[in-house]
Amino acid sequence: MVELNDISFHDAVILDVRKEASKIIFELEAVQYGKEGHTYTGYLCFDNIQTIKKDGQLVNCINKCYDINKYYDDGEILEVDIKNNICTISVIWESYKDNKRDFSEYEIISSNIYWQEIGVFE
């Protein structure tokens, strides 16, 4: 298993954001790790979430389901910082139809943060 701190999420793309009870799953492509120089697709998973903040504001939680979504056509990750059980994700969301770009920063506190590879991207 790959250690989270050995993964480069810079320039990875958010394909989808799924919610499953108290779990959030970011489906990503173009994630880099390993000596081979490959890029991968997979899931950045957060289990047993305590809180989520978007741009410093608490995200609504109803019945342990957080109101977090893929906001535009494309989400480019600028940075992911994981320390203990706190993950900060900086994203540029882009809407092609509206020619609009928005920056968001998420802080997710979760008791279990892990990467699940689903395939080679390139």
C-alpha positions as CSV (number, residue, x, y, z in Angstrom):
1,M,0.0,0.0,0.0
2,V,1.2,3.5,-0.9
3,E,1.7,6.0,1.9
4,L,-0.4,9.1,1.5
5,N,2.7,11.4,2.0
6,D,4.4,9.6,-1.0
7,I,1.6,10.6,-3.4
8,S,1.6,13.7,-5.5
9,F,-1.9,15.0,-5.9
10,H,-0.8,18.3,-7.6
11,D,-2.5,18.7,-11.0
12,A,-4.7,15.6,-10.3
13,V,-8.3,16.0,-11.6
14,I,-11.4,15.4,-9.5
15,L,-13.8,13.2,-11.6
16,D,-16.5,12.8,-9.0
17,V,-17.3,13.3,-5.3
18,R,-19.4,10.6,-3.8
19,K,-21.1,10.5,-0.4
20,E,-21.8,7.2,1.4
21,A,-23.2,7.7,4.9
22,S,-20.2,9.1,7.0
23,K,-17.8,8.5,4.1
24,I,-16.7,10.9,1.3
25,I,-14.9,9.5,-1.8
26,F,-13.0,11.7,-4.2
27,E,-12.5,9.9,-7.6
28,L,-9.2,11.2,-9.0
29,E,-7.1,10.8,-12.1
30,A,-3.5,11.8,-12.9
31,V,-2.3,11.1,-9.4
32,Q,1.5,10.4,-9.3
33,Y,3.6,8.1,-7.2
34,G,6.2,5.4,-7.5
35,K,9.6,5.4,-9.2
36,E,8.1,4.3,-12.5
37,G,6.7,7.8,-13.1
38,H,3.2,6.5,-13.9
39,T,0.0,8.3,-13.1
40,Y,-3.0,6.6,-11.6
41,T,-6.7,6.8,-11.1
42,G,-8.3,6.0,-7.8
43,Y,-10.2,7.1,-4.8
44,L,-9.1,9.4,-2.0
45,C,-11.3,8.1,0.8
46,F,-12.4,9.7,4.1
47,D,-14.1,7.4,6.7
48,N,-15.8,8.5,9.9
49,I,-15.7,12.2,9.2
50,Q,-15.8,14.5,12.1
51,T,-16.0,17.8,10.2
52,I,-15.6,19.4,6.8
53,K,-15.0,23.0,6.2
54,K,-15.2,24.6,2.7
55,D,-13.4,28.0,2.6
56,G,-13.4,28.2,6.4
57,Q,-17.1,27.5,6.8
58,L,-18.5,24.3,8.2
59,V,-20.3,22.1,5.6
60,N,-23.8,21.1,6.4
61,C,-24.3,17.6,7.7
62,I,-27.7,15.9,7.8
63,N,-27.9,12.3,9.2
64,K,-24.1,12.0,8.9
65,C,-24.2,12.9,5.2
66,Y,-22.1,15.9,4.3
67,D,-23.3,18.4,1.6
68,I,-20.1,18.3,-0.5
69,N,-20.2,18.0,-4.3
70,K,-18.3,18.3,-7.6
71,Y,-19.2,21.9,-8.3
72,Y,-18.2,22.4,-11.9
73,D,-17.1,20.3,-14.9
74,D,-13.5,20.1,-13.7
75,G,-11.7,20.2,-10.4
76,E,-7.9,20.6,-10.6
77,I,-6.1,19.9,-7.4
78,L,-3.4,22.4,-6.5
79,E,-2.4,20.9,-3.2
80,V,-3.2,18.2,-0.7
81,D,-1.7,18.3,2.7
82,I,-2.4,15.4,5.1
83,K,-1.3,15.6,8.8
84,N,-2.6,13.0,11.2
85,N,-6.3,13.0,10.7
86,I,-6.6,16.4,9.0
87,C,-6.6,16.8,5.2
88,T,-6.5,20.1,3.4
89,I,-7.3,20.1,-0.3
90,S,-7.0,23.2,-2.5
91,V,-9.0,23.0,-5.7
92,I,-9.6,25.2,-8.8
93,W,-13.2,24.4,-10.0
94,E,-13.8,25.2,-13.7
95,S,-17.0,25.5,-15.7
96,Y,-16.4,25.2,-19.4
97,K,-20.0,26.3,-20.3
98,D,-19.8,29.5,-18.2
99,N,-16.1,30.0,-18.7
100,K,-15.9,30.4,-14.9
101,R,-13.2,29.4,-12.4
102,D,-13.5,29.3,-8.6
103,F,-10.9,28.4,-5.9
104,S,-12.0,26.3,-2.9
105,E,-10.1,25.0,0.0
106,Y,-11.4,22.1,2.0
107,E,-10.4,20.9,5.5
108,I,-11.6,17.4,6.2
109,I,-11.1,15.9,9.7
110,S,-11.5,12.1,9.4
111,S,-10.4,9.2,11.6
112,N,-9.4,7.2,8.4
113,I,-7.9,8.8,5.3
114,Y,-6.6,6.4,2.6
115,W,-5.9,6.0,-1.1
116,Q,-7.4,3.2,-3.2
117,E,-5.8,2.7,-6.6
118,I,-8.1,1.6,-9.4
119,G,-5.8,1.7,-12.4
120,V,-2.9,3.3,-14.4
121,F,-3.9,6.6,-16.0
122,E,-1.3,6.9,-18.8
